[in-house]
Amino acid sequence: MAIATLAVAIGANAVVFSALNALLLRPLNVPQSESLYGLQFGGAHRGALSYPNYVDLQDRNRSFDG
């Protein structure tokens, strides 16, 4: 029972570390990653952006490259 518990614990630890390493610890593989920005909106659908709002933001953009 002890060997099975150790095997499960070591396997779970490896999976969690691999996920964290891939998602948080490695830098993004994109050119000029320091120029990436995220927009967040409040309301009932937190983080949702409709296509008409996106087009409106794109047309009135004065701060970002593209």
PDBQT receptor file of N, H, CA, C and O in Angstrom, charges set to zero:
ATOM      1  N   MET A   1       0.816  -1.182   0.000  1.00  0.00    +0.000 N 
ATOM      2  CA  MET A   1       0.000   0.000   0.000  1.00  0.00    +0.000 C 
ATOM      3  C   MET A   1       0.865   1.252   0.000  1.00  0.00    +0.000 C 
ATOM      4  O   MET A   1       0.531   2.242  -0.652  1.00  0.00    +0.000 OA
ATOM      5  N   ALA A   2       1.967   1.210   0.725  1.00  0.00    +0.000 N 
ATOM      6  H   ALA A   2       2.238   0.407   1.255  1.00  0.00    +0.000 HD
ATOM      7  CA  ALA A   2       2.861   2.371   0.793  1.00  0.00    +0.000 C 
ATOM      8  C   ALA A   2       3.488   2.652  -0.568  1.00  0.00    +0.000 C 
ATOM      9  O   ALA A   2       3.627   3.813  -0.953  1.00  0.00    +0.000 OA
ATOM     10  N   ILE A   3       3.868   1.608  -1.301  1.00  0.00    +0.000 N 
ATOM     11  H   ILE A   3       3.755   0.665  -0.988  1.00  0.00    +0.000 HD
ATOM     12  CA  ILE A   3       4.471   1.786  -2.631  1.00  0.00    +0.000 C 
ATOM     13  C   ILE A   3       3.462   2.371  -3.603  1.00  0.00    +0.000 C 
ATOM     14  O   ILE A   3       3.804   3.234  -4.411  1.00  0.00    +0.000 OA
ATOM     15  N   ALA A   4       2.229   1.909  -3.530  1.00  0.00    +0.000 N 
ATOM     16  H   ALA A   4       1.951   1.208  -2.874  1.00  0.00    +0.000 HD
ATOM     17  CA  ALA A   4       1.191   2.451  -4.409  1.00  0.00    +0.000 C 
ATOM     18  C   ALA A   4       0.919   3.915  -4.082  1.00  0.00    +0.000 C 
ATOM     19  O   ALA A   4       0.735   4.723  -4.993  1.00  0.00    +0.000 OA
ATOM     20  N   THR A   5       0.890   4.265  -2.817  1.00  0.00    +0.000 N 
ATOM     21  H   THR A   5       1.039   3.609  -2.077  1.00  0.00    +0.000 HD
ATOM     22  CA  THR A   5       0.675   5.656  -2.420  1.00  0.00    +0.000 C 
ATOM     23  C   THR A   5       1.810   6.540  -2.904  1.00  0.00    +0.000 C 
ATOM     24  O   THR A   5       1.571   7.635  -3.413  1.00  0.00    +0.000 OA
ATOM     25  N   LEU A   6       3.036   6.078  -2.751  1.00  0.00    +0.000 N 
ATOM     26  H   LEU A   6       3.231   5.189  -2.337  1.00  0.00    +0.000 HD
ATOM     27  CA  LEU A   6       4.184   6.846  -3.246  1.00  0.00    +0.000 C 
ATOM     28  C   LEU A   6       4.137   7.005  -4.764  1.00  0.00    +0.000 C 
ATOM     29  O   LEU A   6       4.421   8.085  -5.281  1.00  0.00    +0.000 OA
ATOM     30  N   ALA A   7       3.785   5.956  -5.468  1.00  0.00    +0.000 N 
ATOM     31  H   ALA A   7       3.554   5.079  -5.048  1.00  0.00    +0.000 HD
ATOM     32  CA  ALA A   7       3.714   6.025  -6.928  1.00  0.00    +0.000 C 
ATOM     33  C   ALA A   7       2.665   7.029  -7.386  1.00  0.00    +0.000 C 
ATOM     34  O   ALA A   7       2.911   7.813  -8.302  1.00  0.00    +0.000 OA
ATOM     35  N   VAL A   8       1.493   7.009  -6.750  1.00  0.00    +0.000 N 
ATOM     36  H   VAL A   8       1.293   6.372  -6.005  1.00  0.00    +0.000 HD
ATOM     37  CA  VAL A   8       0.432   7.956  -7.110  1.00  0.00    +0.000 C 
ATOM     38  C   VAL A   8       0.858   9.381  -6.781  1.00  0.00    +0.000 C 
ATOM     39  O   VAL A   8       0.628  10.293  -7.575  1.00  0.00    +0.000 OA
ATOM     40  N   ALA A   9       1.477   9.586  -5.619  1.00  0.00    +0.000 N 
ATOM     41  H   ALA A   9       1.663   8.846  -4.973  1.00  0.00    +0.000 HD
ATOM     42  CA  ALA A   9       1.902  10.924  -5.216  1.00  0.00    +0.000 C 
ATOM     43  C   ALA A   9       2.984  11.474  -6.141  1.00  0.00    +0.000 C 
ATOM     44  O   ALA A   9       2.933  12.642  -6.528  1.00  0.00    +0.000 OA
ATOM     45  N   ILE A  10       3.946  10.654  -6.490  1.00  0.00    +0.000 N 
ATOM     46  H   ILE A  10       3.988   9.705  -6.175  1.00  0.00    +0.000 HD
ATOM     47  CA  ILE A  10       5.013  11.093  -7.386  1.00  0.00    +0.000 C 
ATOM     48  C   ILE A  10       4.449  11.386  -8.781  1.00  0.00    +0.000 C 
ATOM     49  O   ILE A  10       4.834  12.372  -9.410  1.00  0.00    +0.000 OA
ATOM     50  N   GLY A  11       3.556  10.549  -9.256  1.00  0.00    +0.000 N 
ATOM     51  H   GLY A  11       3.243   9.748  -8.745  1.00  0.00    +0.000 HD
ATOM     52  CA  GLY A  11       2.928  10.787 -10.556  1.00  0.00    +0.000 C 
ATOM     53  C   GLY A  11       2.109  12.063 -10.571  1.00  0.00    +0.000 C 
ATOM     54  O   GLY A  11       2.176  12.825 -11.535  1.00  0.00    +0.000 OA
ATOM     55  N   ALA A  12       1.326  12.313  -9.511  1.00  0.00    +0.000 N 
ATOM     56  H   ALA A  12       1.271  11.694  -8.728  1.00  0.00    +0.000 HD
ATOM     57  CA  ALA A  12       0.532  13.537  -9.429  1.00  0.00    +0.000 C 
ATOM     58  C   ALA A  12       1.429  14.761  -9.360  1.00  0.00    +0.000 C 
ATOM     59  O   ALA A  12       1.137  15.784  -9.979  1.00  0.00    +0.000 OA
ATOM     60  N   ASN A  13       2.504  14.663  -8.620  1.00  0.00    +0.000 N 
ATOM     61  H   ASN A  13       2.741  13.832  -8.117  1.00  0.00    +0.000 HD
ATOM     62  CA  ASN A  13       3.452  15.764  -8.528  1.00  0.00    +0.000 C 
ATOM     63  C   ASN A  13       4.076  16.063  -9.890  1.00  0.00    +0.000 C 
ATOM     64  O   ASN A  13       4.230  17.229 -10.254  1.00  0.00    +0.000 OA
ATOM     65  N   ALA A  14       4.427  15.051 -10.628  1.00  0.00    +0.000 N 
ATOM     66  H   ALA A  14       4.302  14.104 -10.332  1.00  0.00    +0.000 HD
ATOM     67  CA  ALA A  14       5.015  15.249 -11.955  1.00  0.00    +0.000 C 
ATOM     68  C   ALA A  14       4.017  15.904 -12.910  1.00  0.00    +0.000 C 
ATOM     69  O   ALA A  14       4.394  16.770 -13.700  1.00  0.00    +0.000 OA
ATOM     70  N   VAL A  15       2.763  15.501 -12.845  1.00  0.00    +0.000 N 
ATOM     71  H   VAL A  15       2.457  14.798 -12.203  1.00  0.00    +0.000 HD
ATOM     72  CA  VAL A  15       1.738  16.083 -13.717  1.00  0.00    +0.000 C 
ATOM     73  C   VAL A  15       1.514  17.553 -13.383  1.00  0.00    +0.000 C 
ATOM     74  O   VAL A  15       1.445  18.391 -14.283  1.00  0.00    +0.000 OA
ATOM     75  N   VAL A  16       1.400  17.868 -12.107  1.00  0.00    +0.000 N 
ATOM     76  H   VAL A  16       1.456  17.188 -11.376  1.00  0.00    +0.000 HD
ATOM     77  CA  VAL A  16       1.168  19.257 -11.702  1.00  0.00    +0.000 C 
ATOM     78  C   VAL A  16       2.364  20.130 -12.081  1.00  0.00    +0.000 C 
ATOM     79  O   VAL A  16       2.174  21.230 -12.601  1.00  0.00    +0.000 OA
ATOM     80  N   PHE A  17       3.579  19.671 -11.835  1.00  0.00    +0.000 N 
ATOM     81  H   PHE A  17       3.733  18.778 -11.413  1.00  0.00    +0.000 HD
ATOM     82  CA  PHE A  17       4.747  20.449 -12.196  1.00  0.00    +0.000 C 
ATOM     83  C   PHE A  17       4.836  20.649 -13.698  1.00  0.00    +0.000 C 
ATOM     84  O   PHE A  17       5.179  21.743 -14.147  1.00  0.00    +0.000 OA
ATOM     85  N   SER A  18       4.541  19.637 -14.479  1.00  0.00    +0.000 N 
ATOM     86  H   SER A  18       4.263  18.749 -14.115  1.00  0.00    +0.000 HD
ATOM     87  CA  SER A  18       4.587  19.773 -15.934  1.00  0.00    +0.000 C 
ATOM     88  C   SER A  18       3.577  20.805 -16.426  1.00  0.00    +0.000 C 
ATOM     89  O   SER A  18       3.884  21.603 -17.312  1.00  0.00    +0.000 OA
ATOM     90  N   ALA A  19       2.384  20.792 -15.858  1.00  0.00    +0.000 N 
ATOM     91  H   ALA A  19       2.135  20.144 -15.138  1.00  0.00    +0.000 HD
ATOM     92  CA  ALA A  19       1.359  21.760 -16.251  1.00  0.00    +0.000 C 
ATOM     93  C   ALA A  19       1.777  23.175 -15.862  1.00  0.00    +0.000 C 
ATOM     94  O   ALA A  19       1.665  24.097 -16.670  1.00  0.00    +0.000 OA
ATOM     95  N   LEU A  20       2.256  23.354 -14.636  1.00  0.00    +0.000 N 
ATOM     96  H   LEU A  20       2.347  22.606 -13.980  1.00  0.00    +0.000 HD
ATOM     97  CA  LEU A  20       2.704  24.682 -14.212  1.00  0.00    +0.000 C 
ATOM     98  C   LEU A  20       3.894  25.169 -15.034  1.00  0.00    +0.000 C 
ATOM     99  O   LEU A  20       3.978  26.348 -15.375  1.00  0.00    +0.000 OA
ATOM    100  N   ASN A  21       4.794  24.275 -15.343  1.00  0.00    +0.000 N 
ATOM    101  H   ASN A  21       4.726  23.317 -15.066  1.00  0.00    +0.000 HD
ATOM    102  CA  ASN A  21       5.951  24.641 -16.146  1.00  0.00    +0.000 C 
ATOM    103  C   ASN A  21       5.523  25.100 -17.538  1.00  0.00    +0.000 C 
ATOM    104  O   ASN A  21       6.039  26.094 -18.047  1.00  0.00    +0.000 OA
ATOM    105  N   ALA A  22       4.596  24.393 -18.147  1.00  0.00    +0.000 N 
ATOM    106  H   ALA A  22       4.177  23.585 -17.733  1.00  0.00    +0.000 HD
ATOM    107  CA  ALA A  22       4.150  24.737 -19.495  1.00  0.00    +0.000 C 
ATOM    108  C   ALA A  22       3.330  26.022 -19.511  1.00  0.00    +0.000 C 
ATOM    109  O   ALA A  22       3.428  26.802 -20.458  1.00  0.00    +0.000 OA
ATOM    110  N   LEU A  23       2.518  26.254 -18.467  1.00  0.00    +0.000 N 
ATOM    111  H   LEU A  23       2.439  25.621 -17.698  1.00  0.00    +0.000 HD
ATOM    112  CA  LEU A  23       1.599  27.392 -18.488  1.00  0.00    +0.000 C 
ATOM    113  C   LEU A  23       2.143  28.657 -17.836  1.00  0.00    +0.000 C 
ATOM    114  O   LEU A  23       1.822  29.761 -18.276  1.00  0.00    +0.000 OA
ATOM    115  N   LEU A  24       2.954  28.517 -16.803  1.00  0.00    +0.000 N 
ATOM    116  H   LEU A  24       3.214  27.621 -16.445  1.00  0.00    +0.000 HD
ATOM    117  CA  LEU A  24       3.365  29.696 -16.041  1.00  0.00    +0.000 C 
ATOM    118  C   LEU A  24       4.853  30.013 -16.097  1.00  0.00    +0.000 C 
ATOM    119  O   LEU A  24       5.230  31.183 -16.156  1.00  0.00    +0.000 OA
ATOM    120  N   LEU A  25       5.686  29.014 -16.080  1.00  0.00    +0.000 N 
ATOM    121  H   LEU A  25       5.380  28.063 -16.032  1.00  0.00    +0.000 HD
ATOM    122  CA  LEU A  25       7.112  29.265 -15.914  1.00  0.00    +0.000 C 
ATOM    123  C   LEU A  25       7.845  29.576 -17.214  1.00  0.00    +0.000 C 
ATOM    124  O   LEU A  25       8.795  30.359 -17.208  1.00  0.00    +0.000 OA
ATOM    125  N   ARG A  26       7.432  28.990 -18.306  1.00  0.00    +0.000 N 
ATOM    126  H   ARG A  26       6.661  28.354 -18.311  1.00  0.00    +0.000 HD
ATOM    127  CA  ARG A  26       8.093  29.254 -19.584  1.00  0.00    +0.000 C 
ATOM    128  C   ARG A  26       7.552  30.534 -20.203  1.00  0.00    +0.000 C 
ATOM    129  O   ARG A  26       6.355  30.806 -20.106  1.00  0.00    +0.000 OA
ATOM    130  N   PRO A  27       8.413  31.325 -20.836  1.00  0.00    +0.000 N 
ATOM    131  CA  PRO A  27       7.918  32.531 -21.505  1.00  0.00    +0.000 C 
ATOM    132  C   PRO A  27       7.107  32.166 -22.743  1.00  0.00    +0.000 C 
ATOM    133  O   PRO A  27       7.239  31.070 -23.289  1.00  0.00    +0.000 OA
ATOM    134  N   LEU A  28       6.276  33.092 -23.172  1.00  0.00    +0.000 N 
ATOM    135  H   LEU A  28       6.169  33.982 -22.729  1.00  0.00    +0.000 HD
ATOM    136  CA  LEU A  28       5.476  32.870 -24.373  1.00  0.00    +0.000 C 
ATOM    137  C   LEU A  28       6.371  32.759 -25.591  1.00  0.00    +0.000 C 
ATOM    138  O   LEU A  28       7.378  33.459 -25.696  1.00  0.00    +0.000 OA
ATOM    139  N   ASN A  29       6.008  31.891 -26.497  1.00  0.00    +0.000 N 
ATOM    140  H   ASN A  29       5.190  31.323 -26.411  1.00  0.00    +0.000 HD
ATOM    141  CA  ASN A  29       6.786  31.681 -27.715  1.00  0.00    +0.000 C 
ATOM    142  C   ASN A  29       6.207  32.533 -28.847  1.00  0.00    +0.000 C 
ATOM    143  O   ASN A  29       5.778  32.011 -29.876  1.00  0.00    +0.000 OA
ATOM    144  N   VAL A  30       6.204  33.841 -28.640  1.00  0.00    +0.000 N 
ATOM    145  H   VAL A  30       6.552  34.265 -27.804  1.00  0.00    +0.000 HD
ATOM    146  CA  VAL A  30       5.721  34.782 -29.652  1.00  0.00    +0.000 C 
ATOM    147  C   VAL A  30       6.741  35.897 -29.795  1.00  0.00    +0.000 C 
ATOM    148  O   VAL A  30       7.432  36.229 -28.832  1.00  0.00    +0.000 OA
ATOM    149  N   PRO A  31       6.845  36.476 -30.978  1.00  0.00    +0.000 N 
ATOM    150  CA  PRO A  31       7.771  37.602 -31.133  1.00  0.00    +0.000 C 
ATOM    151  C   PRO A  31       7.257  38.819 -30.361  1.00  0.00    +0.000 C 
ATOM    152  O   PRO A  31       6.055  39.085 -30.358  1.00  0.00    +0.000 OA
ATOM    153  N   GLN A  32       8.138  39.541 -29.722  1.00  0.00    +0.000 N 
ATOM    154  H   GLN A  32       9.114  39.325 -29.725  1.00  0.00    +0.000 HD
ATOM    155  CA  GLN A  32       7.831  40.740 -28.945  1.00  0.00    +0.000 C 
ATOM    156  C   GLN A  32       6.727  40.489 -27.918  1.00  0.00    +0.000 C 
ATOM    157  O   GLN A  32       5.725  41.203 -27.895  1.00  0.00    +0.000 OA
ATOM    158  N   SER A  33       6.907  39.490 -27.082  1.00  0.00    +0.000 N 
ATOM    159  H   SER A  33       7.721  38.910 -27.100  1.00  0.00    +0.000 HD
ATOM    160  CA  SER A  33       5.883  39.137 -26.101  1.00  0.00    +0.000 C 
ATOM    161  C   SER A  33       5.634  40.250 -25.093  1.00  0.00    +0.000 C 
ATOM    162  O   SER A  33       4.581  40.280 -24.457  1.00  0.00    +0.000 OA
ATOM    163  N   GLU A  34       6.586  41.167 -24.938  1.00  0.00    +0.000 N 
ATOM    164  H   GLU A  34       7.442  41.143 -25.455  1.00  0.00    +0.000 HD
ATOM    165  CA  GLU A  34       6.374  42.274 -24.007  1.00  0.00    +0.000 C 
ATOM    166  C   GLU A  34       5.336  43.266 -24.515  1.00  0.00    +0.000 C 
ATOM    167  O   GLU A  34       4.880  44.118 -23.752  1.00  0.00    +0.000 OA
ATOM    168  N   SER A  35       4.953  43.175 -25.781  1.00  0.00    +0.000 N 
ATOM    169  H   SER A  35       5.323  42.483 -26.401  1.00  0.00    +0.000 HD
ATOM    170  CA  SER A  35       3.960  44.102 -26.333  1.00  0.00    +0.000 C 
ATOM    171  C   SER A  35       2.551  43.505 -26.364  1.00  0.00    +0.000 C 
ATOM    172  O   SER A  35       1.654  44.094 -26.967  1.00  0.00    +0.000 OA
ATOM    173  N   LEU A  36       2.336  42.346 -25.726  1.00  0.00    +0.000 N 
ATOM    174  H   LEU A  36       3.064  41.867 -25.236  1.00  0.00    +0.000 HD
ATOM    175  CA  LEU A  36       1.000  41.758 -25.666  1.00  0.00    +0.000 C 
ATOM    176  C   LEU A  36       0.204  42.380 -24.524  1.00  0.00    +0.000 C 
ATOM    177  O   LEU A  36       0.744  42.620 -23.444  1.00  0.00    +0.000 OA
ATOM    178  N   TYR A  37      -1.064  42.636 -24.759  1.00  0.00    +0.000 N 
ATOM    179  H   TYR A  37      -1.503  42.441 -25.636  1.00  0.00    +0.000 HD
ATOM    180  CA  TYR A  37      -1.947  43.207 -23.746  1.00  0.00    +0.000 C 
ATOM    181  C   TYR A  37      -3.225  42.406 -23.696  1.00  0.00    +0.000 C 
ATOM    182  O   TYR A  37      -3.599  41.763 -24.677  1.00  0.00    +0.000 OA
ATOM    183  N   GLY A  38      -3.893  42.438 -22.571  1.00  0.00    +0.000 N 
ATOM    184  H   GLY A  38      -3.589  42.960 -21.774  1.00  0.00    +0.000 HD
ATOM    185  CA  GLY A  38      -5.193  41.790 -22.420  1.00  0.00    +0.000 C 
ATOM    186  C   GLY A  38      -6.227  42.816 -22.006  1.00  0.00    +0.000 C 
ATOM    187  O   GLY A  38      -5.954  43.686 -21.179  1.00  0.00    +0.000 OA
ATOM    188  N   LEU A  39      -7.405  42.716 -22.577  1.00  0.00    +0.000 N 
ATOM    189  H   LEU A  39      -7.627  42.009 -23.249  1.00  0.00    +0.000 HD
ATOM    190  CA  LEU A  39      -8.503  43.602 -22.219  1.00  0.00    +0.000 C 
ATOM    191  C   LEU A  39      -9.519  42.811 -21.432  1.00  0.00    +0.000 C 
ATOM    192  O   LEU A  39      -9.864  41.689 -21.804  1.00  0.00    +0.000 OA
ATOM    193  N   GLN A  40     -10.002  43.387 -20.342  1.00  0.00    +0.000 N 
ATOM    194  H   GLN A  40      -9.722  44.298 -20.040  1.00  0.00    +0.000 HD
ATOM    195  CA  GLN A  40     -10.975  42.693 -19.506  1.00  0.00    +0.000 C 
ATOM    196  C   GLN A  40     -12.163  43.610 -19.290  1.00  0.00    +0.000 C 
ATOM    197  O   GLN A  40     -12.007  44.793 -18.985  1.00  0.00    +0.000 OA
ATOM    198  N   PHE A  41     -13.346  43.052 -19.451  1.00  0.00    +0.000 N 
ATOM    199  H   PHE A  41     -13.472  42.092 -19.699  1.00  0.00    +0.000 HD
ATOM    200  CA  PHE A  41     -14.570  43.803 -19.300  1.00  0.00    +0.000 C 
ATOM    201  C   PHE A  41     -15.375  43.213 -18.161  1.00  0.00    +0.000 C 
ATOM    202  O   PHE A  41     -15.327  42.005 -17.928  1.00  0.00    +0.000 OA
ATOM    203  N   GLY A  42     -16.110  44.046 -17.451  1.00  0.00    +0.000 N 
ATOM    204  H   GLY A  42     -16.149  45.027 -17.641  1.00  0.00    +0.000 HD
ATOM    205  CA  GLY A  42     -16.959  43.587 -16.360  1.00  0.00    +0.000 C 
ATOM    206  C   GLY A  42     -18.355  43.293 -16.873  1.00  0.00    +0.000 C 
ATOM    207  O   GLY A  42     -18.604  43.280 -18.079  1.00  0.00    +0.000 OA
ATOM    208  N   GLY A  43     -19.250  43.061 -15.947  1.00  0.00    +0.000 N 
ATOM    209  H   GLY A  43     -19.048  43.071 -14.968  1.00  0.00    +0.000 HD
ATOM    210  CA  GLY A  43     -20.635  42.808 -16.308  1.00  0.00    +0.000 C 
ATOM    211  C   GLY A  43     -21.008  41.363 -16.072  1.00  0.00    +0.000 C 
ATOM    212  O   GLY A  43     -20.276  40.612 -15.427  1.00  0.00    +0.000 OA
ATOM    213  N   ALA A  44     -22.160  40.982 -16.604  1.00  0.00    +0.000 N 
ATOM    214  H   ALA A  44     -22.754  41.592 -17.128  1.00  0.00    +0.000 HD
ATOM    215  CA  ALA A  44     -22.688  39.635 -16.393  1.00  0.00    +0.000 C 
ATOM    216  C   ALA A  44     -21.807  38.562 -17.024  1.00  0.00    +0.000 C 
ATOM    217  O   ALA A  44     -21.626  37.488 -16.450  1.00  0.00    +0.000 OA
ATOM    218  N   HIS A  45     -21.262  38.848 -18.193  1.00  0.00    +0.000 N 
ATOM    219  H   HIS A  45     -21.409  39.721 -18.659  1.00  0.00    +0.000 HD
ATOM    220  CA  HIS A  45     -20.397  37.888 -18.897  1.00  0.00    +0.000 C 
ATOM    221  C   HIS A  45     -18.956  38.354 -18.759  1.00  0.00    +0.000 C 
ATOM    222  O   HIS A  45     -18.359  38.843 -19.718  1.00  0.00    +0.000 OA
ATOM    223  N   ARG A  46     -18.414  38.204 -17.587  1.00  0.00    +0.000 N 
ATOM    224  H   ARG A  46     -18.900  37.807 -16.808  1.00  0.00    +0.000 HD
ATOM    225  CA  ARG A  46     -17.078  38.717 -17.296  1.00  0.00    +0.000 C 
ATOM    226  C   ARG A  46     -16.047  38.135 -18.260  1.00  0.00    +0.000 C 
ATOM    227  O   ARG A  46     -15.913  36.919 -18.393  1.00  0.00    +0.000 OA
ATOM    228  N   GLY A  47     -15.329  39.025 -18.924  1.00  0.00    +0.000 N 
ATOM    229  H   GLY A  47     -15.437  40.013 -18.817  1.00  0.00    +0.000 HD
ATOM    230  CA  GLY A  47     -14.297  38.621 -19.854  1.00  0.00    +0.000 C 
ATOM    231  C   GLY A  47     -14.794  38.382 -21.263  1.00  0.00    +0.000 C 
ATOM    232  O   GLY A  47     -13.985  38.159 -22.163  1.00  0.00    +0.000 OA
ATOM    233  N   ALA A  48     -16.105  38.421 -21.485  1.00  0.00    +0.000 N 
ATOM    234  H   ALA A  48     -16.762  38.603 -20.754  1.00  0.00    +0.000 HD
ATOM    235  CA  ALA A  48     -16.653  38.179 -22.819  1.00  0.00    +0.000 C 
ATOM    236  C   ALA A  48     -16.617  39.473 -23.627  1.00  0.00    +0.000 C 
ATOM    237  O   ALA A  48     -16.857  40.556 -23.094  1.00  0.00    +0.000 OA
ATOM    238  N   LEU A  49     -16.320  39.348 -24.889  1.00  0.00    +0.000 N 
ATOM    239  H   LEU A  49     -16.125  38.468 -25.321  1.00  0.00    +0.000 HD
ATOM    240  CA  LEU A  49     -16.281  40.493 -25.790  1.00  0.00    +0.000 C 
ATOM    241  C   LEU A  49     -17.001  40.104 -27.070  1.00  0.00    +0.000 C 
ATOM    242  O   LEU A  49     -16.608  39.155 -27.747  1.00  0.00    +0.000 OA
ATOM    243  N   SER A  50     -18.047  40.832 -27.396  1.00  0.00    +0.000 N 
ATOM    244  H   SER A  50     -18.366  41.603 -26.845  1.00  0.00    +0.000 HD
ATOM    245  CA  SER A  50     -18.794  40.517 -28.616  1.00  0.00    +0.000 C 
ATOM    246  C   SER A  50     -18.025  41.038 -29.828  1.00  0.00    +0.000 C 
ATOM    247  O   SER A  50     -17.180  41.925 -29.711  1.00  0.00    +0.000 OA
ATOM    248  N   TYR A  51     -18.328  40.480 -30.974  1.00  0.00    +0.000 N 
ATOM    249  H   TYR A  51     -19.014  39.759 -31.070  1.00  0.00    +0.000 HD
ATOM    250  CA  TYR A  51     -17.641  40.901 -32.192  1.00  0.00    +0.000 C 
ATOM    251  C   TYR A  51     -17.909  42.363 -32.530  1.00  0.00    +0.000 C 
ATOM    252  O   TYR A  51     -16.970  43.057 -32.922  1.00  0.00    +0.000 OA
ATOM    253  N   PRO A  52     -19.141  42.876 -32.403  1.00  0.00    +0.000 N 
ATOM    254  CA  PRO A  52     -19.343  44.314 -32.663  1.00  0.00    +0.000 C 
ATOM    255  C   PRO A  52     -18.519  45.208 -31.738  1.00  0.00    +0.000 C 
ATOM    256  O   PRO A  52     -18.020  46.246 -32.170  1.00  0.00    +0.000 OA
ATOM    257  N   ASN A  53     -18.373  44.818 -30.476  1.00  0.00    +0.000 N 
ATOM    258  H   ASN A  53     -18.779  43.974 -30.126  1.00  0.00    +0.000 HD
ATOM    259  CA  ASN A  53     -17.521  45.606 -29.569  1.00  0.00    +0.000 C 
ATOM    260  C   ASN A  53     -16.065  45.537 -29.992  1.00  0.00    +0.000 C 
ATOM    261  O   ASN A  53     -15.349  46.535 -29.917  1.00  0.00    +0.000 OA
ATOM    262  N   TYR A  54     -15.624  44.375 -30.433  1.00  0.00    +0.000 N 
ATOM    263  H   TYR A  54     -16.206  43.564 -30.494  1.00  0.00    +0.000 HD
ATOM    264  CA  TYR A  54     -14.252  44.227 -30.912  1.00  0.00    +0.000 C 
ATOM    265  C   TYR A  54     -13.994  45.124 -32.117  1.00  0.00    +0.000 C 
ATOM    266  O   TYR A  54     -12.966  45.798 -32.179  1.00  0.00    +0.000 OA
ATOM    267  N   VAL A  55     -14.911  45.137 -33.067  1.00  0.00    +0.000 N 
ATOM    268  H   VAL A  55     -15.747  44.589 -33.017  1.00  0.00    +0.000 HD
ATOM    269  CA  VAL A  55     -14.753  45.972 -34.263  1.00  0.00    +0.000 C 
ATOM    270  C   VAL A  55     -14.733  47.447 -33.864  1.00  0.00    +0.000 C 
ATOM    271  O   VAL A  55     -13.950  48.225 -34.409  1.00  0.00    +0.000 OA
ATOM    272  N   ASP A  56     -15.589  47.834 -32.916  1.00  0.00    +0.000 N 
ATOM    273  H   ASP A  56     -16.225  47.202 -32.473  1.00  0.00    +0.000 HD
ATOM    274  CA  ASP A  56     -15.621  49.210 -32.449  1.00  0.00    +0.000 C 
ATOM    275  C   ASP A  56     -14.295  49.592 -31.793  1.00  0.00    +0.000 C 
ATOM    276  O   ASP A  56     -13.760  50.668 -32.059  1.00  0.00    +0.000 OA
ATOM    277  N   LEU A  57     -13.766  48.723 -30.943  1.00  0.00    +0.000 N 
ATOM    278  H   LEU A  57     -14.201  47.849 -30.727  1.00  0.00    +0.000 HD
ATOM    279  CA  LEU A  57     -12.474  48.992 -30.318  1.00  0.00    +0.000 C 
ATOM    280  C   LEU A  57     -11.354  49.069 -31.359  1.00  0.00    +0.000 C 
ATOM    281  O   LEU A  57     -10.463  49.912 -31.256  1.00  0.00    +0.000 OA
ATOM    282  N   GLN A  58     -11.399  48.202 -32.342  1.00  0.00    +0.000 N 
ATOM    283  H   GLN A  58     -12.123  47.517 -32.426  1.00  0.00    +0.000 HD
ATOM    284  CA  GLN A  58     -10.379  48.195 -33.382  1.00  0.00    +0.000 C 
ATOM    285  C   GLN A  58     -10.424  49.483 -34.197  1.00  0.00    +0.000 C 
ATOM    286  O   GLN A  58      -9.377  50.030 -34.543  1.00  0.00    +0.000 OA
ATOM    287  N   ASP A  59     -11.614  49.968 -34.506  1.00  0.00    +0.000 N 
ATOM    288  H   ASP A  59     -12.464  49.524 -34.225  1.00  0.00    +0.000 HD
ATOM    289  CA  ASP A  59     -11.740  51.193 -35.303  1.00  0.00    +0.000 C 
ATOM    290  C   ASP A  59     -11.287  52.424 -34.534  1.00  0.00    +0.000 C 
ATOM    291  O   ASP A  59     -10.712  53.343 -35.119  1.00  0.00    +0.000 OA
ATOM    292  N   ARG A  60     -11.539  52.453 -33.235  1.00  0.00    +0.000 N 
ATOM    293  H   ARG A  60     -12.006  51.707 -32.760  1.00  0.00    +0.000 HD
ATOM    294  CA  ARG A  60     -11.190  53.627 -32.422  1.00  0.00    +0.000 C 
ATOM    295  C   ARG A  60      -9.836  53.490 -31.736  1.00  0.00    +0.000 C 
ATOM    296  O   ARG A  60      -9.513  54.290 -30.858  1.00  0.00    +0.000 OA
ATOM    297  N   ASN A  61      -9.050  52.511 -32.109  1.00  0.00    +0.000 N 
ATOM    298  H   ASN A  61      -9.312  51.861 -32.823  1.00  0.00    +0.000 HD
ATOM    299  CA  ASN A  61      -7.757  52.245 -31.496  1.00  0.00    +0.000 C 
ATOM    300  C   ASN A  61      -6.777  53.369 -31.799  1.00  0.00    +0.000 C 
ATOM    301  O   ASN A  61      -6.554  53.710 -32.960  1.00  0.00    +0.000 OA
ATOM    302  N   ARG A  62      -6.192  53.946 -30.748  1.00  0.00    +0.000 N 
ATOM    303  H   ARG A  62      -6.374  53.669 -29.804  1.00  0.00    +0.000 HD
ATOM    304  CA  ARG A  62      -5.148  54.949 -30.899  1.00  0.00    +0.000 C 
ATOM    305  C   ARG A  62      -3.902  54.567 -30.099  1.00  0.00    +0.000 C 
ATOM    306  O   ARG A  62      -2.904  55.287 -30.144  1.00  0.00    +0.000 OA
ATOM    307  N   SER A  63      -3.939  53.448 -29.367  1.00  0.00    +0.000 N 
ATOM    308  H   SER A  63      -4.750  52.863 -29.330  1.00  0.00    +0.000 HD
ATOM    309  CA  SER A  63      -2.855  53.121 -28.451  1.00  0.00    +0.000 C 
ATOM    310  C   SER A  63      -2.048  51.889 -28.845  1.00  0.00    +0.000 C 
ATOM    311  O   SER A  63      -0.892  51.760 -28.442  1.00  0.00    +0.000 OA
ATOM    312  N   PHE A  64      -2.624  50.998 -29.612  1.00  0.00    +0.000 N 
ATOM    313  H   PHE A  64      -3.563  51.103 -29.939  1.00  0.00    +0.000 HD
ATOM    314  CA  PHE A  64      -1.978  49.722 -29.893  1.00  0.00    +0.000 C 
ATOM    315  C   PHE A  64      -1.606  49.611 -31.358  1.00  0.00    +0.000 C 
ATOM    316  O   PHE A  64      -2.160  50.313 -32.205  1.00  0.00    +0.000 OA
ATOM    317  N   ASP A  65      -0.657  48.719 -31.656  1.00  0.00    +0.000 N 
ATOM    318  H   ASP A  65      -0.207  48.150 -30.968  1.00  0.00    +0.000 HD
ATOM    319  CA  ASP A  65      -0.175  48.542 -33.021  1.00  0.00    +0.000 C 
ATOM    320  C   ASP A  65      -1.193  47.865 -33.928  1.00  0.00    +0.000 C 
ATOM    321  O   ASP A  65      -1.436  48.325 -35.044  1.00  0.00    +0.000 OA
ATOM    322  N   GLY A  66      -1.787  46.775 -33.454  1.00  0.00    +0.000 N 
ATOM    323  H   GLY A  66      -1.589  46.402 -32.548  1.00  0.00    +0.000 HD
ATOM    324  CA  GLY A  66      -2.670  46.044 -34.357  1.00  0.00    +0.000 C 
ATOM    325  C   GLY A  66      -3.750  45.308 -33.632  1.00  0.00    +0.000 C 
ATOM    326  O   GLY A  66      -4.574  44.644 -34.260  1.00  0.00    +0.000 OA
TER     327      GLY A  66
